[in-house]
Amino acid sequence: MTVQTSFSFAKPGRKPQGTVVVFAGNDLALGPQAKALGVGDLIARAAATASFKGKAMTTLDLLAPAGTDLDRLVVVGMGKPADLAEYDWLRLGGSVAGAVSRSKSVTVMMERPDGRKLAAGHIADFALGMRLRTYAYDKFKTGEKKDDNGKPSALAVTIASADSAAVRKAWETAEAIGEGVILARDLVNDPANVLGPVEFARKASELKKLGVAVEILTEANLKKLGMAALLGVAQGSPRPPRVAVMRWTGGKAKEPPVTLIGKGVVFDTGGISIKPGAGMEDMKGDMGGAAAVIGAMKAIAGRKAKAHVVGIIGLVENMPDGNAQRPGDIVTAKSGKTIEIINTDAEGRLVLCDLLTYAEERFKPKLMVDLATLTGAILVALGHHHAGLFANDDALADALLAAGKETGERVWRMPLDPEYDKMIDSRFADMKNIGGRFAGPVTAAQFLQRFVEDTPWAHIDLAGTAMDSRQTEINQSWASGWGVRLLDRMVADKYEK
């Protein structure tokens, strides 16, 4: 059940009521706010019984604690605060949200157990972790949206910190990023019968409210532009393709943009090369790359980033109709290169290749990053904990690796090499769209690289991280919204003026 979470920020001083959260260090040390409650002995006794030692992310729950007016006291381990990385503050917030999920209002005494000042950004990240943890996709649940009293479930969080004004300002940025993540989660979770290419494009158009310039290219526009590779994927579906172009112009005039490109296959049957039936329902998430791009654009615009950023998403459905693309067909991409279709289930690269050419020709970008749930083989290589990163530029690769480390949305660099490139040479065309059983993620990246000219470029295969996600402190959903925070951080750290 989704919990509508609201945050307020106040200075310490008011006597808290209801549920209160305090933090303890490894030695059960408490900060000044917690000490003022006079619960140190009570916590020590309960901790001894529960073997609670203040380790980071652990919790100790005391209901109706004796000698206080509180309904509940939740003690959360912070370990050694100096050891907590940026992502750990989100995890800490998620841990707290999980511990207080049944509460209606919570006061968090946000302080370090050692009494040292806590950075406003860390507190905002903590609140973002709480917000992301309380997300649940229940749009189609008819009886699970209300609490036991029949009211919509809501949680009011008051964060008490010494520098509440600075925290409130930092939260404005964190909240914008959170809204982008939630949009991406909603899109990946949405079933394909309600989220087709046209509906997805409409979601992109809603970013106009934030000052994003949005242009929707129809099927006629795409034919005129010569995007035959993308159109070939869509031709088996009665639902027409769309390309959404989103532009945020927050940087200096005439500055080349950072360009983000997303694969948006709203449902992938595999086409004529049809997938096995078991698990095919998961292919509603084959637009995770496009979801990450639109979510990142919402975050970037929401926090008014001082950068030029263009987001381009290709929206199609891959179906096995009588008019569908066949194995053996040869198509001419927008670049003029010809492609032999060996397997119609290797469709995402056909969508992306035309978008890469379009982006490079039209926008002359500073760099391009494409994101796609491109290969199941990346799951074999990296599982659910890293996305695969391929790049023709070391500086861009390093920027993404650094952003991944900071946000917890980690990438692992994979090879690009001419020896792999030979695997996609075709007897009948310039290239074929699949390179055989081995090195699938690499040959897919080699395919895309053939459509990049001189622009620094990176490809992220997020098939293992965008959907069927592992449950974490900040995500309990099937869709993770993976990539939004990664892209936003890359832009913020490297490309904002």
Disulfide bonds with the S-S distance in Angstrom:
none
